[in-house]
Amino acid sequence: MRRGLSAFLSIMTFACCRTNLDYNAFERASLADQMRMYDNEAQHGCISHPATYLFLIAQNDSAADAAAEVLPPSRSTFPTSDAIEILSFVNARGIDLRQHVALRRLEELARLSPDPAIREQAGRVAREIVAHQ
């Protein structure tokens, strides 16, 4: 039974993910297209190395703006935890986000998100931003 379930899940994952992100195309895409491509694949659970793609998004000068725009309370389908990770990468690049709307959004999520994992992640990244030197 267990072996059959494993095979079924493997087949379903393959069928679902046959359009997995093309790294080279993603790297060359505009920020808006990168966000759209990532969101499409994330909705299907088809991103094999999300940190790689989030890091590429974070290299764009407007990444903090784009990530802040998709954080709740927006109705975006972009994964909240991934948007928070983009902001962490942007901060790690040395970009000062202490006066950015992203910090306020993160602080709100850290207080108000119904998901404890999101509260913890948002709080951690907000503290990293505030401690930015």
C-alpha positions in Angstrom: 0.0 0.0 0.0 2.7 2.5 1.0 4.8 1.7 -2.1 1.7 2.3 -4.3 0.9 5.6 -2.7 4.5 6.7 -3.1 4.4 5.8 -6.8 1.1 7.6 -7.3 2.4 10.8 -5.6 5.6 10.7 -7.8 3.5 10.4 -10.9 1.2 13.2 -9.8 4.1 15.4 -8.9 5.7 14.8 -12.4 2.4 15.5 -14.1 1.8 18.7 -12.1 5.3 19.9 -12.5 6.1 19.3 -16.1 6.3 23.1 -16.6 8.9 23.6 -13.8 10.7 26.9 -14.0 13.5 27.3 -16.6 16.4 28.8 -14.6 17.9 30.6 -17.6 14.6 32.1 -18.8 13.8 33.1 -15.2 17.2 34.8 -14.7 16.7 36.9 -17.9 13.0 37.9 -17.1 11.9 41.2 -15.8 11.0 41.5 -12.1 7.3 41.5 -12.9 7.7 38.4 -15.0 9.9 36.7 -12.4 7.2 37.3 -9.7 4.5 36.0 -12.0 6.4 32.9 -13.1 7.4 32.1 -9.5 3.8 32.6 -8.3 2.4 30.3 -11.1 4.8 27.5 -10.2 4.4 28.0 -6.4 0.6 27.6 -6.7 1.2 24.1 -8.1 4.0 23.2 -5.7 6.4 22.9 -8.5 9.5 24.8 -7.4 12.3 22.5 -6.6 14.8 25.1 -5.2 12.8 28.1 -4.1 15.7 29.9 -2.4 17.6 30.1 -5.7 14.7 31.8 -7.4 13.9 34.1 -4.5 17.6 35.1 -4.4 17.4 36.0 -8.1 14.3 38.1 -7.5 16.0 39.9 -4.6 18.8 41.0 -6.9 16.5 43.5 -8.6 16.5 47.1 -7.3 12.7 47.1 -7.0 12.4 43.7 -5.3 11.6 45.2 -1.9 8.7 47.2 -3.4 7.4 44.1 -5.3 7.7 41.9 -2.2 6.0 44.5 0.0 3.1 44.8 -2.5 2.3 41.1 -2.2 2.3 40.9 1.6 -1.0 40.7 3.3 -3.4 42.5 3.4 -3.0 42.3 -0.4 -5.1 39.7 -2.2 -2.0 38.3 -4.0 -1.5 34.6 -4.3 2.2 35.0 -4.1 3.3 33.0 -1.0 3.7 35.2 2.0 6.7 33.3 3.4 8.5 33.6 0.1 7.8 37.4 -0.1 9.3 37.7 3.4 12.3 35.7 2.3 12.8 38.1 -0.6 12.9 41.0 1.9 15.5 39.1 4.0 17.7 38.6 0.9 17.3 42.3 -0.1 18.3 43.3 3.5 21.3 41.0 3.3 22.4 42.7 0.1 22.9 45.8 2.2 19.8 47.7 1.1 18.5 49.8 4.0 14.8 49.0 4.5 14.4 50.7 7.8 12.2 53.5 6.3 10.5 51.2 3.7 6.9 50.2 3.8 8.1 46.6 3.9 9.2 47.0 7.5 5.8 48.2 8.6 4.1 45.3 6.8 6.5 42.8 8.4 5.8 44.3 11.9 2.1 44.0 11.3 2.4 40.4 10.2 4.6 39.6 13.2 1.8 40.9 15.4 -1.4 39.9 13.5 -0.8 36.9 11.2 -3.0 33.9 12.2 -0.1 31.7 11.1 2.5 31.3 13.9 5.2 30.4 11.4 4.5 33.6 9.4 4.5 35.6 12.7 7.9 34.2 13.6 9.5 34.7 10.2 8.1 38.2 9.8 9.3 39.2 13.3 12.8 37.7 12.6 13.2 39.6 9.3 11.8 42.8 10.8 14.5 42.6 13.6 17.2 42.0 10.9 16.1 45.1 9.1 16.0 47.3 12.2 19.5 46.0 13.1 20.7 46.9 9.6 24.0 48.8 9.9 
